[in-house]
């Protein structure tokens, strides 16, 4: 059975003091529990060292929201994978829908980033998903296939254990539309089918695919209990320890 992963993407929230406090709260609430899956928090760059003081993988793992596609040099404002690794980061998010939309990042950049992440011995969370217009036009599977095929075949070191996929129903985030569990399972199953075609059945069987929609304590058990949903990439609910732990508890219940 694939271990679930509940990953908190803090986005541009939580400075060092607030981040340390939140991570410490999570550690306290989860202390002593034998979890069936993994828990990850991804703070802003400046907050990573403070969170790293308390999130040491028992059980809270440390991640980053992005990285540079370059190794080092004159790239003002960028942060390299090696810097993140030195800071204790174990996972890096790549290709989040907000990076695609606002920074216009491309498949070429995603490939370069993920290859650097893997080369450094870290794990990548690769995000993909369709926007509202694409969903309404009946192109969801076409877009998902294009995004996966644009990156996965070009990765040099990817396997089922250093690569996590995260499906984002961009059309259901802040639009008033809602993705049902049935819709989530359908697109996750399709995504796994595409992974079979690209990387083989064994890789697809063990690769985790997270749901990046509105996962909350109230629906976490149902969503993460779906056959092809292996956890969640959590936004707003990751900013409150009780809510985030509620999602983890839902994930635990789904595995019982």
Secondary structure, DSSP 8 states (H G I E B T S, - for coil): ----EEEEE--S---HHHHHHHHHHHHHHHTT---SSEEEEEE-GGGHHHHHTT-SSSSEEEEES---SSSSSS-TT---HHHHHHTT--EEEES-HHHHHHS---HHHHHHHHHHHHHTT-EEEEEE---HHHHHTT-HHHHHHHHHHTTGGG-SS--TTTEEEEE--GGGSSSS----HHHHHHHHHHHHHHHHHHH-HHHHHH--EEE-S---TTTHHHHHTSTT--EEEESGGGGSHHHHHHHHHHHHHHH-
